Amino acid sequence: MQDDVLSPESRDFVTALASGLEVIRAFDDAHPRLTLSEVAARTGMNRAKARRFLLTLHALGYIRKQQRQFELAPRVLQLGYAFLSANNYQGVIQQCLEDITVEIGESSSLGVLDGNDVIYVARSAAKHRLMAISLSVGTRLPAAHTSMGRVLLAQLPDAELEQYLAQVTLERHTNKAVTSADELRRHILAARQQGYALVDQELDPGLRSLAVPAFDASGKLLGAINISTNAARVDLETLLRDYLPVLQRKSRQIRSLVH
């Protein structure tokens, strides 16, 4: 969803680099350790190709090998840290997220859009567990069913938004999940108009989240900040009446501090 993106057919596209990154991304929370055959299956590569990339990444220190299984090595964290350290707003946003958690006692995160997903790039976790999966920096969730995702999709130009809606697959994670592109478009356009998005138990039963966009002083979009909470503990009225002003205040603070 960006201009001037190379296609895989371009002479400047480095297929080997793309394949190596694909191997790294084959590992996730649900698949922390994989055999050669499993990596080949998850990436669509043949075994010989997958083996070469795994052994190369192992030699570079990004993969660890234990008998027949492979897993990511701590050096992979350097890739994520490079993104965070290259953005001088990291400290400001992290402090704002922690302030939110202290003030209202709920988890708060910053997410950015990556394809059809939101990636968590900063987080302040409250003590209560909200989802069956563990949320942390690097977690990917479907943008369509998250408040941060809808806020970020609302920032897209109309043509890019329509492109997204035409190709996205909407899964019924819960019985409250939006499953039609037209309904999702209405939610996204509402988020664009009102400046926030509220998602109620569409991704995980009991999970409610509220998000607003975060900009720097020049108006550049940094991402979306959210509050996530349990539906049994916090009702929708409280989210909008008490928590939304906190998010909006912190969003303004970020804009005043990040140049």
Secondary structure, 3 states (H helix, E strand, C coil): CCCCCCCCCCCCCCHHHHHHHHHHHCCECCECEEEHHHHHHHHCCCHHHHHHHHHHHHHHCCEEEECCEEEECHHHHHHHHHHHHHCCCHHHHHHHHHHHHHHHCCEEEEEEEECCEEEEEEEECCCCCCCCCCCCCCCEEEHHHCHHHHHHHCCCCHHHHHHHHHHCCCCCCCCCCCCCHHHHHHHHHHHHHHCCEEEECCCCCCEEEEEEEEECCCCCEEEEEEEEEECCCCCHHHHHHHHHHHHHHHHHHHHHHCC
